Amino acid sequence: MSVKKLIAGNWKMNGSLAANEALLRALASGMPVQSVCAVAVCVPAPYLAQFQAMAVTLPALDGIDLGAQDVSAKASGAYTGEVSASMLKDFGCRYAIVGHSERRQYHFETDTLVAEKTQQALAAGITPIVCVGETLAEREAGQTESVVKRQLAAVIHANGHCISEIVVAYEPVWAIGTGKTATPEEAQAVHAVLRAQLKAATDHADRVKILYGGSMNAANAASLLAQADIDGGLIGGASLKAADFLTIIAAAVV
Ligand code: PEP
């Protein structure tokens, strides 16, 4: 298990200049004085600059890293609407989510595309948070393990020895935004499968953080984060409420 846990907020397509400022100020003032875990917020692309500017005047934001919610599979060029990894780097991004189930579902992202996005992020010095997870139908058909292994295998295959530089997020699709959470035991079982897959690919698998995501909240975070192979959380809804997000951060003591 990696040493420090990572708590990453995924704001999704929420926020405004005013709402973000209030949320970031509340987070900054509530952050633990001694860092107990790594913390990041993955904001909508137009607000990356706002975070960067606020971090200059609000030193307490130092303990929070910036992340994007997606990255282009291309380095530059005629790809209207896309945002490249080097652009994210310009705005101080440390992380980029890739392969979130909402992008796989609504934007038809394939395992191959997700692997290419991972490559672009790594090449720019950005840590990709690679999301994998099964749908309810796949779980009920007993396919959870094969689905997450297929999704991760594409990323391992494309990234070779760099694979130890990624973060993986196990996000069962049926648990995202639904209020239904995998039990700690269910989540741990899948995390152990992913850890074993990483171990077969790299000698540094223990360095790879495997986050759980899917209705993690202030009430259930501690029991999920206590599992041996759960190295943090990717948090959607609860990351929009400063008090809840701060409670999850406090639960991530190693
Ligand atoms: C997510 O979108 O990555 C997520 C886990 O959302 P929620 O916490 O709202 O289920």
Residues whose N, C-alpha, C, O or C-beta is under 5 A from the ligand:
A	BS01	PEP	N10 A175 I176 G177 T178 G213 G214 S215 M216 L234 I235 G236 G237 A238
